[in-house]
């Protein structure tokens, strides 16, 4: 978010929590992108604040979190002191979550694989109306193929992204791998190392697809430790994920910090991933 919108979002998060009886003396911005994560002190709340255009995503995330908590999934929980729902304030959607103090370093590969297995098992126990991963690809393709929505993307890179998104999706579909409900974007930034153990966050990306689509977001050592994973499919999904990542970065309205760096880095990593799965 731009500075003015960030200030408004921060105020919306602060006031929402305060009016629910939670003490807020300070607000710390944990993450700032198209939506923000705010640590509210001293009440121990993480407020996730998004523009109203993301209201449906915020409500979906809360519903997924509520159901996963009921089956003891390894996920961050909504704040138990208030009703589990999204609140609207000053053109923002606000949800309140438990804040977990991070401990230690990044999660070790063996522990990452273990929490993946437990998370996927929990996801199989809940029933939510979630999109298939191909729906996300279709949105990315619409961004890439529309020059007005991605005006700075070169012709050659546009072809690369378009061909990769459509070609790899078709290849994955032809494989007919078993599918289930997934996290959607379980990269290391969305896995917290806490005193309760590793916990997944950012559940708004939940979708359906092969588990390899999730594994492709994690370090390679993690997928290698996940029993039964198709390593060739992981490679294809990893290339697809970098194509998706790059498609988002080249959107005219993308707000990811250090976007120019990640535009170049994303395409470089895509080419490397394609080389690895024999398509370079």
Buried (B, 14 or more C-beta within 10 A) or exposed (E): BEEEBBEBBBBBBBBBBEEBEBEBEEBEBEBBEBBBBBBBBEBBBBBBBBBEEBBEBBBBBBBBBBBBBEEEBBBBBBBEBBEBEBBEBEEBBBBBBBBBEEEEEBBBBEBBBBBBBBBBEBBEEBEEEBBBBBEBBBBBBEBBBEEEBBEEBEEEBBEBBBBBBBBBBEBBEEEEBEBEBBBBBBBBEBBBBBEEBBBBBBBBBBBBBBBBBBBBBBBBEBBEBBEEBBEEBBBBBBBBBBBBBBBBBBBEEBEBEEBEEBBEBBBEBBBEBBEBBEBE
